[in-house]
Amino acid sequence: MASKIKETVTIQIPQGISASLSGSMVSVSGPKGKASKNLALRGLTIKIEGSTVTLTGPLREVMTANGHIKNMLQGCKDGYSQNMKIIFAHFPMSLEVKGKALTIKNFKGERKPRVANIVGDTKVEIKGQSIVVSGPSKDDVGQTVANMRIATKIVGMDSRIFQDGIYPVKE
């Protein structure tokens, strides 16, 4: 049964960040970049007036849109980043960023390079054995990290022994 409870939530837009609405597409831009997301949720009404965003509709849709908009505001203000580490035992990997693709060469001694897509406005910086993935969109940074993990997934071998790959780390 659908929720009949209508909820209204107001979000304040911080200084130095601008937000715009085009249909159901919400775009936020700030010093760290620009993020946009289609928030076409059933029964949701979005209004941007001055420095406030007002969301009205069913509780579930309002809270979903609230989370997405807050993530976009924080990403455009501070940015998101994820640190990753390159781990190999026998065959040293070499990584190279070409446009919107990360090329992984010599993974497990393979001759054919593996490719991971870089999503959106995400930037990938390689510093020796560490990689920093950063950008204004939490979704794009997370998907880029996932693409790198999928590209270096080892199938058919014991992962406890063959630990080569690119792994997220907390620092």
Secondary structure, 3 states (H helix, E strand, C coil): CCCCCEEEEEEECCCCCEEEEECCEEEEEECCEEEEEECCCCCCEEEEECCEEEEEEEHHHHHHHHHHHHHHHHHHHCCEEEEEEEECCCCCCEEEEECCEEEEECHHHCCCCEEEECCCCCEEEEECCEEEEEECCHHHHHHHHHHHHHHCCCCCCCCCCCCCEEEEECC
